[in-house]
Amino acid sequence: MASFGIGELAAEFGLTHRTIRHYEEEGLLAPARSGTVRVYDHRDHARLALICRGKRLGFSLAEIKEFLNLYDSDDAQVEQMRYMRGIARRRISALEQQLADVQQTLGELYRIDTQISEHLGRNGITETQDMEEKHS
């Protein structure tokens, strides 16, 4: 069975040693020990991949931990899938709201930019002149 050192995992996943140890402290990883050295197995590697994916998708460590715990307790992974669908749907909803907010903000900024350009144009200042003055 393949084993990994903390440095190997850190390099592969782009994490710090401290982050991996934090995941261990949070109960997300449980490496074996050989003296004082942590030895991570294939299971730890797979769990770390899931942790990184969950973090990238914006899930909390508590949500990720619950997901991983359900994986361990349900061979058919039905509860795990239901749980993941629930948090994924909540995340989708939150991201859709953020997207709507960003689109609204962009619309307002475009309107401001247009209004300023029109105002400057009415006063005989072109966009080119404005940019040249900034760099002089």
VOMINU-563660 format. One record per residue (C-alpha): residue number from 1; residue in three letters; x, z, y. Coordinates in Angstrom, 3 decimals, always signed. Each point is the difference from the previous one (the first is absolute). Example, Ala and Ser with C-alpha at 12.3 -4.5 7.8 and 13.67 -1.06 7.14 Angstrom:
BEGIN
+-----+-----+----------+----------+----------+
:   i :  aa :       px :       pz :       py :
+-----+-----+----------+----------+----------+
:   1 : ALA :  +12.300 :   +7.800 :   -4.500 :
:   2 : SER :   +1.370 :   -0.660 :   +3.440 :
+-----+-----+----------+----------+----------+
***
This chain:
BEGIN
+-----+-----+----------+----------+----------+
:   i :  aa :       px :       pz :       py :
+-----+-----+----------+----------+----------+
:   1 : MET :   +0.000 :   +0.000 :   +0.000 :
:   2 : ALA :   +1.295 :   -0.952 :   +3.444 :
:   3 : SER :   +0.943 :   +2.750 :   +2.378 :
:   4 : PHE :   +0.720 :   -0.094 :   +3.692 :
:   5 : GLY :   +1.908 :   +2.159 :   +2.421 :
:   6 : ILE :   -1.452 :   +0.931 :   +3.356 :
:   7 : GLY :   +2.413 :   -2.379 :   +1.734 :
:   8 : GLU :   -1.150 :   -2.940 :   -2.111 :
:   9 : LEU :   -3.653 :   +0.686 :   +0.776 :
:  10 : ALA :   +0.734 :   +0.544 :   +3.676 :
:  11 : ALA :   +1.811 :   -3.338 :   +0.228 :
:  12 : GLU :   -2.617 :   -1.914 :   -1.993 :
:  13 : PHE :   -2.984 :   +1.310 :   +1.978 :
:  14 : GLY :   +1.703 :   +0.290 :   +3.386 :
:  15 : LEU :   -0.524 :   +3.758 :   +0.180 :
:  16 : THR :   +2.222 :   +2.916 :   +0.849 :
:  17 : HIS :   +1.006 :   +2.598 :   -2.561 :
:  18 : ARG :   -1.878 :   +2.520 :   +2.116 :
:  19 : THR :   -3.227 :   -2.013 :   -0.252 :
:  20 : ILE :   +0.248 :   -0.193 :   -3.777 :
:  21 : ARG :   +0.683 :   +3.744 :   -0.197 :
:  22 : HIS :   -3.024 :   +0.566 :   +2.267 :
:  23 : TYR :   -2.192 :   -1.975 :   -2.406 :
:  24 : GLU :   +1.322 :   +2.238 :   -2.757 :
:  25 : GLU :   -0.807 :   +3.131 :   +2.024 :
:  26 : GLU :   -3.536 :   -1.351 :   +0.548 :
:  27 : GLY :   -0.435 :   -0.374 :   -3.762 :
:  28 : LEU :   -0.044 :   -3.793 :   +0.030 :
:  29 : LEU :   +3.168 :   -0.333 :   -2.083 :
:  30 : ALA :   +1.369 :   +2.231 :   -2.737 :
:  31 : PRO :   +3.486 :   -1.136 :   -0.989 :
:  32 : ALA :   +1.883 :   +1.559 :   -2.871 :
:  33 : ARG :   +3.210 :   +1.828 :   +0.778 :
:  34 : SER :   +3.441 :   -0.278 :   -1.477 :
:  35 : GLY :   +1.616 :   +3.081 :   +1.449 :
:  36 : THR :   -0.584 :   -0.335 :   +3.729 :
:  37 : VAL :   -0.487 :   -3.785 :   -0.093 :
:  38 : ARG :   -3.482 :   -1.487 :   +0.146 :
:  39 : VAL :   -0.632 :   -2.619 :   -2.672 :
:  40 : TYR :   -2.944 :   -2.309 :   +0.648 :
:  41 : ASP :   -1.562 :   -1.945 :   -2.865 :
:  42 : HIS :   -2.173 :   -3.120 :   -0.168 :
:  43 : ARG :   -3.121 :   +2.089 :   +0.719 :
:  44 : ASP :   +1.553 :   +1.418 :   +3.182 :
:  45 : HIS :   +1.041 :   -3.508 :   +1.010 :
:  46 : ALA :   -3.566 :   -1.292 :   -0.466 :
:  47 : ARG :   -1.456 :   +2.978 :   +1.868 :
:  48 : LEU :   +2.421 :   -0.558 :   +2.884 :
:  49 : ALA :   -1.067 :   -3.646 :   +0.182 :
:  50 : LEU :   -3.635 :   +1.139 :   +0.239 :
:  51 : ILE :   +0.885 :   +2.618 :   +2.626 :
:  52 : CYS :   +1.770 :   -2.619 :   +2.134 :
:  53 : ARG :   -2.902 :   -2.404 :   -0.335 :
:  54 : GLY :   -2.479 :   +2.720 :   +0.942 :
:  55 : LYS :   +2.041 :   +0.993 :   +3.055 :
:  56 : ARG :   +0.316 :   -3.664 :   +1.044 :
:  57 : LEU :   -3.803 :   -0.300 :   -0.208 :
:  58 : GLY :   -0.426 :   +3.098 :   +2.153 :
:  59 : PHE :   -1.131 :   +2.501 :   -2.632 :
:  60 : SER :   +0.882 :   +3.661 :   +0.421 :
:  61 : LEU :   +2.259 :   +1.799 :   -2.462 :
:  62 : ALA :   -3.014 :   +2.088 :   -1.061 :
:  63 : GLU :   -1.946 :   -3.169 :   -0.835 :
:  64 : ILE :   +2.960 :   -1.438 :   -1.877 :
:  65 : LYS :   +0.465 :   +3.245 :   -1.930 :
:  66 : GLU :   -3.663 :   +0.046 :   -1.023 :
:  67 : PHE :   +0.264 :   -3.611 :   -1.126 :
:  68 : LEU :   +3.116 :   +0.744 :   -2.073 :
:  69 : ASN :   -1.586 :   +3.110 :   -1.519 :
:  70 : LEU :   -3.065 :   -2.005 :   -1.043 :
:  71 : TYR :   +2.293 :   -2.571 :   -1.593 :
:  72 : ASP :   +1.520 :   +2.728 :   -2.163 :
:  73 : SER :   -3.359 :   +1.430 :   -1.076 :
:  74 : ASP :   -2.055 :   -3.137 :   -0.747 :
:  75 : ASP :   +1.307 :   -2.487 :   -2.555 :
:  76 : ALA :   -2.644 :   -2.591 :   +0.920 :
:  77 : GLN :   +0.828 :   +0.575 :   +3.681 :
:  78 : VAL :   -3.674 :   -0.225 :   +0.959 :
:  79 : GLU :   +0.078 :   +3.021 :   +2.307 :
:  80 : GLN :   +3.298 :   -1.138 :   +1.461 :
:  81 : MET :   -1.467 :   -3.399 :   +0.827 :
:  82 : ARG :   -3.163 :   +1.522 :   +1.506 :
:  83 : TYR :   +2.084 :   +2.366 :   +2.117 :
:  84 : MET :   +2.314 :   -2.792 :   +1.136 :
:  85 : ARG :   -2.944 :   -2.256 :   +0.868 :
:  86 : GLY :   -1.470 :   +2.786 :   +2.135 :
:  87 : ILE :   +3.166 :   +0.638 :   +1.987 :
:  88 : ALA :   +0.701 :   -3.738 :   +0.260 :
:  89 : ARG :   -3.479 :   -0.608 :   +1.423 :
:  90 : ARG :   +0.466 :   +2.820 :   +2.521 :
:  91 : ARG :   +3.369 :   -1.456 :   +1.008 :
:  92 : ILE :   -1.526 :   -3.480 :   +0.337 :
:  93 : SER :   -2.704 :   +1.412 :   +2.263 :
:  94 : ALA :   +2.560 :   +1.805 :   +2.164 :
:  95 : LEU :   +2.191 :   -3.097 :   +0.268 :
:  96 : GLU :   -2.983 :   -2.191 :   +0.900 :
:  97 : GLN :   -0.830 :   +2.423 :   +2.818 :
:  98 : GLN :   +3.622 :   -0.024 :   +1.178 :
:  99 : LEU :   -0.015 :   -3.802 :   -0.088 :
: 100 : ALA :   -3.189 :   -0.114 :   +2.074 :
: 101 : ASP :   +1.573 :   +2.429 :   +2.485 :
: 102 : VAL :   +3.175 :   -2.086 :   +0.226 :
: 103 : GLN :   -2.004 :   -3.210 :   +0.459 :
: 104 : GLN :   -2.010 :   +1.629 :   +2.790 :
: 105 : THR :   +3.184 :   +1.232 :   +1.699 :
: 106 : LEU :   +1.610 :   -3.438 :   -0.286 :
: 107 : GLY :   -3.084 :   -1.587 :   +1.523 :
: 108 : GLU :   +0.180 :   +2.370 :   +2.950 :
: 109 : LEU :   +3.724 :   -0.638 :   +0.479 :
: 110 : TYR :   -0.519 :   -3.782 :   -0.114 :
: 111 : ARG :   -2.729 :   +0.331 :   +2.642 :
: 112 : ILE :   +2.317 :   +2.090 :   +2.200 :
: 113 : ASP :   +2.799 :   -2.545 :   -0.434 :
: 114 : THR :   -2.357 :   -2.838 :   +0.950 :
: 115 : GLN :   -1.302 :   +1.892 :   +3.026 :
: 116 : ILE :   +3.539 :   +0.717 :   +1.195 :
: 117 : SER :   +1.051 :   -3.635 :   -0.484 :
: 118 : GLU :   -3.043 :   -1.162 :   +1.966 :
: 119 : HIS :   +0.687 :   +2.535 :   +2.755 :
: 120 : LEU :   +3.625 :   -1.042 :   +0.257 :
: 121 : GLY :   -1.020 :   -3.668 :   -0.002 :
: 122 : ARG :   -2.426 :   +0.577 :   +2.881 :
: 123 : ASN :   +2.907 :   +1.517 :   +1.908 :
: 124 : GLY :   +2.312 :   -2.947 :   -0.635 :
: 125 : ILE :   +2.111 :   +1.626 :   -2.686 :
: 126 : THR :   +0.441 :   -1.919 :   -3.208 :
: 127 : GLU :   +0.934 :   +1.472 :   -3.360 :
: 128 : THR :   +3.387 :   -1.732 :   +0.230 :
: 129 : GLN :   +0.727 :   +1.485 :   +3.423 :
: 130 : ASP :   -1.001 :   +3.436 :   -1.248 :
: 131 : MET :   +2.410 :   -0.236 :   -2.956 :
: 132 : GLU :   +2.853 :   -1.379 :   +2.169 :
: 133 : GLU :   -0.366 :   +2.868 :   +2.474 :
: 134 : LYS :   +0.302 :   +2.535 :   -2.830 :
: 135 : HIS :   +3.318 :   -1.481 :   -1.117 :
: 136 : SER :   +1.564 :   -0.341 :   +3.480 :
+-----+-----+----------+----------+----------+
***
